[in-house]
Amino acid sequence: MGEFVHIDALGPQGSYRARDRKPLTALSGAVIGEISQVPPLYVRRALTAMRKAPVLPAAERFAVLERAADLFAEAEIGGLGPDDYAQLVCVASGVPLAVVRQSVQWVADVLREQRATLELAMPKGAVADWQDRRTLGGCAVWTRKGDLFAVHAAGNTPAVHGLWPEALALGYKVAVRPSTREPYTAFRLVSALRMAGLPPELVTLLPTDYEAADVLVAESDFAIVYGGQEVVDKYGGSARVLTQGPGRSKILVTSDVNWREKVALIAESVSHLGGTACTCTTAVLVEGDPEPLALALAAELGAIPSLPPEHPDAILTVQPTESAAAMDRYLHRVAGETRPLLGGDTIVDEVSPGAAVLRPAVHLVGSSAAPQLGVELAFPCVWVGPWSPADGVAPLRDSLVLTAMTRRRDLIDALLDEPTITNLYLGDNPTTWLRPGVPHDSYLGEFLMRTKGMIRSVEAVAGPVAPGR
């Protein structure tokens, strides 16, 4: 981090350093760079230029994404090689170095797999190209519902940038508003896509304040927005905006399963990626007495060491000490009368001047209706409580991922039918399991695409494939 870092806008006409800039800081509070803050007028002009740009044919899009995967993972971009970039993200955001590298590999894998992912996401009765021979007899053609997709990104880990490239594969133009906390991954990914041959009018980086970010979301056809419950409340009413808020992912352990064999897996679900991901387990419900499992889980999580984020064995996220202390105060407030088994005194463990590890916390709640079961915090914080068949599905609703450790077919059927459980994993699979091609919050194509019925005569134009198809 010897060099002063500049995160400039990457507009349709190239790099742009705005007059208004915000400081970028390390965990210590030291200023390490600046990020441009483009005004609403720049955002509007960028979106106008993007709308005028032609779409690349599908084969070219896939080739660009595959080349970009290698560049993103291995190239020197903006003066930073992959190791320098990973170190920068680590010391600036507090995300452990191992998590940064794992996230980079995930994003690269997603880029490489887009051809297969789109085939999986497309309805079985549809074709991607109107010139497919099946349209002669009549069938569905999969088409975009819009042209421009906005990304209001988060900065918890680089892995959040593994979702929106699907929009590029579908033929959308994408405008990314990066997080001020961690803009480095968004800058690197957009730069890699351009280096791989994607025209600059098709993917832009537009760092902005919140006023201009609202313009970006409002004036794009569709958007994806990351954040807490307040973000969901702000944007959730719009059919054009896909919100990525709290996951409230959970694990259910029924009495026909030996929980003692599952403690390490449950701890992994809680602490993976430093507990910051929306797929991390925040609640565990146990049929019978939950206390023995909660005590064993507290022992497992309590054994995780506090290490600086750049240490190769670091698991836990590091934050400025003041931010960690504020999180600790909030935890004590929301915990109320729950029984702390880990982290009850404090979750703050200072590892260097001005920077502290967020230690895990385990609390025992009294019932499956406890409000704390819906509280998600950005570190390994888990609420453990009782569940009984009489409680039914209700305590398990509103889960991005539910891992059900059970052998009961009728319960599995009920969980699969529950519309507010987005993903259902069974048995020995952590809530944090992901694989390219398997939807995270449905396929993005389900949000951005539609089918159109089509039939054509043999005499219809049969020239080259139309652009963007």
NUBAKE-809759 format. One record per residue (C-alpha): x, y, z. Coordinates in steps of 0.001 Angstrom, whole numbers, always signed. Example, Ala and Ser with C-alpha at 12.3 -4.5 7.8 and 13.67 -1.06 7.14 Angstrom:
+12300;-4500;+7800
+13670;-1060;+7140
***
This chain:
+0;+0;+0
+2891;+2332;-637
+1091;+4125;-3455
-1792;+6548;-2935
-4866;+4798;-4388
-7235;+6590;-6754
-10592;+4989;-7539
-11860;+7000;-10488
-15144;+6644;-12304
-14965;+4398;-15368
-17468;+6039;-17673
-18535;+5325;-21257
-15728;+7567;-22535
-13073;+6272;-20142
-11636;+7109;-16741
-12881;+10259;-14993
-11565;+11838;-11787
-14340;+13893;-10234
-13803;+17226;-8504
-15617;+15851;-5457
-13658;+13008;-3842
-13862;+11120;-557
-10909;+9707;+1379
-10235;+5974;+1444
-8883;+4784;+4763
-7184;+1760;+6258
-8441;+111;+9451
-6089;+2332;+11429
-7846;+5412;+10079
-4874;+6394;+7920
-5840;+7865;+4550
-4608;+5600;+1758
-6409;+7061;-1235
-9410;+8835;-2692
-12571;+7767;-4478
-14344;+10026;-6961
-17941;+11015;-6293
-19599;+11723;-9617
-22646;+14031;-9572
-26166;+13125;-10755
-25579;+14885;-14088
-22615;+12599;-14843
-24709;+9557;-13936
-27514;+10631;-16277
-25135;+11293;-19170
-23429;+7945;-18626
-26744;+6092;-18660
-27819;+7909;-21832
-24600;+6919;-23599
-24971;+3328;-22422
-28522;+3064;-23768
-27318;+4119;-27238
-24638;+1423;-27391
-25254;-1767;-29388
-25321;-5076;-27533
-22631;-7663;-28206
-23772;-10993;-29683
-24082;-13736;-27093
-21017;-15692;-28245
-18836;-12587;-27879
-20268;-11854;-24424
-19399;-15333;-23156
-15890;-15104;-24605
-15333;-11732;-22904
-16507;-13059;-19549
-14209;-16078;-19805
-11201;-13881;-20634
-12128;-11487;-17842
-12089;-14341;-15324
-8379;-14925;-15934
-7574;-11206;-15909
-9524;-10572;-12705
-7769;-13411;-10910
-4250;-13049;-12306
-3502;-9760;-14086
-1990;-6505;-12956
-4856;-4012;-13000
-4606;-369;-11995
-1001;-969;-10985
-1934;-3807;-8615
-1167;-7477;-9147
-3471;-10065;-7572
-1480;-10268;-4319
-1238;-6492;-3948
-4960;-6156;-4612
-5836;-8852;-2054
-3612;-7225;+567
-5217;-3843;-117
-8751;-5196;+340
-7644;-6979;+3495
-5994;-4071;+5306
-8539;-1511;+4098
-11743;-3419;+4860
-10722;-5907;+7544
-11838;-8890;+5480
-9394;-11761;+6204
-6873;-12378;+3447
-8005;-15986;+2999
-11598;-14789;+2558
-10518;-12244;-79
-8697;-14921;-2066
-11568;-17375;-1768
-13990;-14686;-2924
-11810;-13790;-5916
-11795;-17422;-7002
-15587;-17552;-6619
-16089;-14496;-8841
-13705;-15894;-11466
-15543;-19224;-11451
-18870;-17430;-11898
-17520;-15535;-14919
-16310;-18762;-16521
-19603;-20575;-15978
-22051;-18035;-17417
-22711;-19993;-20599
-23827;-23008;-18541
-25654;-20877;-15958
-27820;-19205;-18592
-28725;-22554;-20109
-29828;-23748;-16668
-31792;-20571;-15963
-33629;-20452;-19295
-37047;-22158;-19307
-36890;-25605;-20865
-39431;-24683;-23535
-37573;-21556;-24666
-34758;-20843;-27105
-32175;-18074;-26850
-32163;-17131;-30551
-35194;-16407;-32738
-33415;-18093;-35650
-33390;-21421;-33819
-35190;-23997;-35990
-37710;-24631;-33217
-39302;-21249;-33890
-40481;-22619;-37258
-42989;-24774;-35413
-43635;-22220;-32713
-41985;-21939;-29295
-40880;-19434;-26669
-37917;-17091;-27145
-36110;-15863;-24027
-35721;-12084;-24218
-34638;-9204;-22012
-37253;-7138;-20196
-35007;-4092;-20304
-31652;-2751;-21419
-29862;-1183;-18443
-29098;-2776;-15070
-27791;-852;-12057
-25781;-2393;-9215
-25764;-653;-5804
-22968;-2802;-4370
-21976;-3748;-835
-18468;-4020;+600
-18659;-6918;+3046
-16630;-9334;+855
-15513;-9391;-2803
-17920;-12313;-3316
-20887;-9913;-3623
-19644;-9195;-7156
-20339;-12774;-8202
-24004;-12150;-9008
-24298;-9175;-11340
-22067;-10520;-14187
-25029;-12732;-15081
-26754;-9554;-16310
-23869;-8911;-18727
-24147;-12472;-20003
-27839;-11847;-20674
-27010;-8786;-22782
-27750;-6003;-20316
-25575;-2920;-19996
-24443;-2708;-16347
-23638;+369;-14244
-21958;-402;-10900
-22008;+1936;-7919
-19227;+561;-5661
-19093;+554;-1882
-16947;+3323;-413
-15688;+878;+2203
-14358;-1577;-399
-14462;-194;-3957
-11327;-2035;-5042
-13022;-5236;-6208
-15639;-3424;-8278
-12897;-1314;-9893
-10809;-4413;-10617
-13718;-6380;-12071
-15010;-3591;-14315
-11436;-2937;-15489
-10906;-6646;-16204
-14093;-6802;-18270
-12950;-3843;-20352
-9461;-5296;-20772
-11123;-8506;-21956
-12835;-6637;-24786
-16157;-5427;-23394
-16853;-1958;-24824
-16760;+704;-22077
-20337;+1763;-22839
-21543;-1688;-21740
-20116;-1701;-18205
-19343;+1379;-16120
-18153;+2150;-12589
-19997;+5125;-11119
-18869;+5928;-7560
-21389;+8377;-6124
-22984;+9725;-2997
-26430;+8474;-1998
-28284;+11222;-3882
-26683;+10250;-7194
-27070;+6561;-6332
-30827;+7114;-6119
-30699;+8634;-9617
-28806;+5584;-10854
-31408;+3201;-9462
-34386;+5302;-10563
-33232;+5825;-14151
-32075;+2275;-14927
-34524;-344;-16142
-33709;-2711;-13290
-31404;-2627;-10281
-29945;-4791;-7558
-29385;-3099;-4207
-27418;-4455;-1239
-27800;-3377;+2366
-29570;-3836;+5671
-33249;-3848;+6519
-33471;-126;+5880
-32458;-731;+2251
-35090;-3443;+1905
-37686;-1084;+3354
-36632;+1715;+985
-36552;-247;-2261
-38518;-3421;-1554
-41780;-2017;-2877
-40408;-1577;-6398
-40850;-4413;-8890
-37785;-3052;-10740
-35416;-3426;-7770
-34022;-6717;-6480
-33033;-6183;-2842
-30210;-8156;-1266
-30767;-7493;+2418
-30402;-9644;+5527
-30418;-13354;+4725
-31532;-14577;+8161
-30235;-18021;+7204
-31055;-20789;+9672
-30391;-24385;+10656
-33038;-26759;+11992
-32012;-29894;+13876
-34772;-32393;+14624
-34620;-35119;+17273
-34028;-37928;+14764
-30560;-36478;+14039
-27511;-36681;+16347
-26574;-33022;+16712
-23212;-33912;+18329
-21975;-34994;+14912
-23009;-31653;+13393
-21427;-29056;+15690
-18364;-28385;+13507
-20541;-28006;+10413
-22895;-25623;+12223
-19924;-23570;+13440
-18620;-23383;+9863
-22023;-22123;+8716
-21885;-19370;+11331
-18258;-18256;+10850
-17636;-18758;+7103
-16474;-15534;+5399
-16125;-14014;+8860
-19865;-14288;+9416
-20507;-11390;+7040
-22358;-13163;+4229
-26136;-13302;+3943
-25813;-17092;+3752
-24117;-17329;+7160
-26248;-19019;+9804
-27732;-16566;+12297
-30241;-18855;+14040
-30239;-22529;+15034
-33466;-24196;+16134
-33300;-27524;+17929
-36062;-30014;+18651
-35818;-30688;+22385
-33446;-28941;+24771
-31242;-26535;+22763
-28777;-25792;+25572
-26346;-28708;+25049
-25975;-27883;+21353
-25605;-24172;+22149
-22848;-24866;+24689
-20977;-27113;+22245
-21341;-24490;+19485
-20037;-21769;+21813
-16976;-23895;+22597
-16310;-24497;+18891
-16659;-20841;+17919
-14784;-19646;+20991
-11712;-21584;+19860
-11330;-19430;+16715
-8243;-17248;+17257
-8181;-13467;+17040
-5706;-12612;+14292
-4897;-9595;+12122
-6771;-9843;+8800
-3573;-10282;+6787
-2643;-13425;+8766
-3118;-16481;+6510
-5141;-18296;+9210
-7459;-15386;+10012
-11173;-16205;+9904
-12760;-13305;+11779
-13368;-9841;+10366
-11511;-6831;+11748
-13079;-3400;+12090
-11978;-26;+13465
-12207;-329;+17249
-14900;+2347;+17469
-17060;+512;+14938
-16542;-2791;+16749
-17499;-1163;+20056
-20664;+256;+18484
-21568;-3235;+17231
-20970;-4604;+20725
-23316;-2022;+22253
-25986;-2814;+19698
-25663;-6537;+20375
-26159;-5999;+24114
-29233;-3899;+23386
-30961;-6377;+21058
-29963;-9432;+23121
-32293;-8310;+25888
-33068;-11152;+28305
-31450;-13872;+26208
-28722;-15945;+27864
-25224;-15272;+26503
-23012;-18347;+26221
-20245;-16619;+24255
-19460;-12933;+23784
-21667;-11819;+26669
-19004;-9542;+28131
-17689;-8160;+24843
-17093;-9183;+21254
-14305;-6590;+20827
-10730;-7883;+20791
-8182;-5277;+19705
-5421;-6815;+17583
-3619;-3614;+16605
-3911;+67;+17524
-7360;+1235;+16396
-8436;-2142;+14947
-10374;-4943;+16640
-11578;-8432;+15782
-15318;-9025;+16048
-15399;-12167;+18195
-18242;-14708;+17846
-21353;-14528;+20004
-23791;-17290;+20954
-27060;-16545;+22780
-29740;-18933;+24006
-33324;-17788;+23438
-36370;-19086;+25265
-38732;-19881;+22410
-38978;-20286;+18648
-40892;-17002;+18568
-38073;-14942;+20128
-37565;-11736;+18111
-33780;-12152;+18276
-34034;-15068;+15838
-34619;-12465;+13132
-31596;-10323;+14058
-28636;-10596;+11687
-25316;-8913;+12445
-22188;-8719;+10267
-20024;-11071;+12315
-20450;-14635;+13670
-23497;-14026;+15870
-25969;-16872;+16333
-29152;-17313;+18321
-30008;-20837;+19473
-33501;-21831;+20561
-36056;-24623;+20869
-38364;-25918;+18157
-41161;-28468;+18214
-43334;-29974;+15473
-46220;-27961;+16912
-44313;-24786;+15956
-44415;-25864;+12321
-42797;-23832;+9580
-43535;-20389;+11039
-40211;-19900;+12954
-38273;-20883;+9827
-39837;-18388;+7446
-37967;-15491;+5835
-34739;-17471;+5382
-32430;-17011;+2414
-31064;-20470;+3216
-32417;-23103;+5571
-30362;-26198;+6275
-32738;-28846;+7626
-31015;-31654;+9478
-33960;-34025;+9496
-35203;-37262;+7979
-38897;-36341;+8076
-40308;-36290;+4559
-43500;-34456;+5502
-41461;-31668;+7120
-39160;-31432;+4099
-42194;-31141;+1823
-43616;-28339;+3983
-40294;-26458;+4003
-39925;-26773;+238
-43451;-25437;-248
-42873;-22429;+2040
-42433;-19446;-321
-40332;-17334;+2083
-37595;-19988;+2338
-35461;-19155;-698
-33059;-22120;-624
-33445;-25451;+1183
-30401;-27599;+1973
-30772;-31004;+3593
-28427;-32915;+5878
-24712;-32190;+6098
-24632;-29058;+3939
-23775;-25686;+5496
-25978;-22709;+4725
-22937;-21102;+3086
-22651;-23741;+335
-22604;-22216;-3149
-21791;-23441;-6651
-21917;-21605;-9990
-25087;-22584;-11813
-27105;-23153;-8616
-29272;-20099;-7838
-28469;-17940;-4817
-31637;-15853;-4737
-33287;-17408;-7781
-31476;-17023;-11098
-30952;-13375;-11953
-32456;-14279;-15327
-35801;-14906;-13619
-35818;-11223;-12656
-34409;-9731;-15861
-35839;-11927;-18606
-39167;-13077;-20004
-40434;-15456;-22658
-42157;-14341;-25858
-44165;-16736;-27943
-42931;-16909;-31539
-43645;-18761;-34757
-42150;-17915;-38132
-42390;-19006;-41714
-39540;-20618;-43621
-39346;-17456;-45725
-38436;-15341;-42661
-35002;-13721;-42674
-32324;-16347;-42122
-29170;-14263;-42134
-26602;-13866;-39328
-27807;-14026;-35741
-29229;-10658;-34695
-27046;-8583;-32303
-27603;-9440;-28681
-29280;-12771;-29337
***
